[in-house]
Amino acid sequence: MVLLDLGPGPVTPPWLPLLMVIVLLVLLGFLYWSMRRNLNRIDFDEDQPTTRAGASPAAAASTSAGSTSTASTATASAATASDSPPAPLDQGSQP
């Protein structure tokens, strides 16, 4: 009884996995090239300070002016949150 008969010749892997790896590498190279090109298109001023999403420009100006106390930051973020009421939910037409 033979448990594993490999046949008369050597066992060679098929070409399909190698071809798939090459195609994936080409696609990855294209993705990198596209991302690098799109990132180079971004134009921003290096002189202006960046702000967090949702922060008011006044809070960003006070932070960039050198006042880094946690109390002023907490007050500014609380004032920003209470300035705008939440948007009402659309519940559709009621009969």
Stockholm file with secondary structure:
# STOCKHOLM 1.0

chainA/1-95         MVLLDLGPGPVTPPWLPLLMVIVLLVLLGFLYWSMRRNLNRIDFDEDQPTTRAGASPAAAASTSAGSTSTASTATASAATASDSPPAPLDQGSQP
#=GR chainA/1-95 SS CCSCCCCSSCCCCCSHHHHHHHHHHHHHHHHHHHHHHHHHHCCCCSSSCCCCTTCCHHHHHHHHTTCCCHHHHHHHHHHHHHHSCCCCCCCCCCC
#=GC SS_cons        CCSCCCCSSCCCCCSHHHHHHHHHHHHHHHHHHHHHHHHHHCCCCSSSCCCCTTCCHHHHHHHHTTCCCHHHHHHHHHHHHHHSCCCCCCCCCCC
//
